[in-house]
Amino acid sequence: MVTIIFKAVEKCNSNCIYCGVIKKRQNVIMHVDLLREVLQKLNDYLLKYPNETLKITWHGGEVCLLGAAYFYKAIELLENSAFQQLKCVRVCGLMGMATFTDDTEAIRSEFRGLNDFFKRIRNDYFHSDPSFCELSMGMSDDYKIAIEEGATMVRIGSSIFGKRNNK
C-alpha cells in the first residue's frame, strides 16, 4: 500500500519542518483538474503493480486558507465517472487543522464542522467502502478537543519531539 497526503494549498501558517514545500508561495492552490490528472497518472502507474493500492488522505489545511468553495469543487471530482473508474486509488479520509487561536470554542466548532463534512462525504460517496475511515485533525496543542470531536488520527510531534526550531 502506497500512502500519499495531498495538500491542495501552499499557503500555510504552520511552517512544519517536514513539509516538502521549500519556498511557500502565497495564494497557490492546486486546481481540481490537476488533482484529477495526478490521480489518473498514479492509477495508470499502479496498474502495472496489481498488488499495490494508493491510499490518499486529502489535507485541506485550515478551512479559511482554501474556502468552502474549493472543497465543493473537489466533491464534484468524486462524482466524476473517470474518478470512479480508478481501480488502484482509494481515498481513505480527510485531514484538516483548526485556526491557530486560543479560543477553544472556535477550535471545537471547526473540528465539529470538519467531522460533519467527513460524515457527509462518507455517507454520500463511500458508504460501502470501509477504507474511508480516517479523520485526521488536531495537533499537539488541540488534540484533546479533536479526539472529543471525532478524530481518528492526531499529529502530536511537538509533544513528543519538542517545539519546532524554525531557522
Salt bridges, closest charged atoms under 4 A:
GLU10 OE2 - ARG25 NH2 2.93
ASP33 OD2 - HIS31 ND1 3.57
ASP33 OD1 - ARG36 NH1 2.57
ASP124 OD2 - ARG120 NE 3.58
ASP141 OD1 - LYS163 NZ 3.50
GLU148 OE1 - ARG108 NH2 2.79
GLU149 OE2 - ARG108 NH1 2.87
GLU149 OE2 - ARG112 NH2 3.03
